[in-house]
């Protein structure tokens, strides 16, 4: 399968991140070494704004704020 990257971007969070520390368990410390890159494929659903990149970015900016501190563990 051949893929073409049309755009690459860094999504900035809509809100600031909390300025507090989070406790890491031994499991978190060990597993932090391994990351699994994932690619999602979506079938078009017929809507004209099916894959509007602006809408997708806004969603990530807003929805990622509550979980970011846990993602960095």
Secondary structure as UniProt FT lines:
FT   HELIX           26..31
FT   TURN            32..33
FT   TURN            48..51
FT   HELIX           53..63
FT   TURN            65..67
FT   HELIX           68..71
//
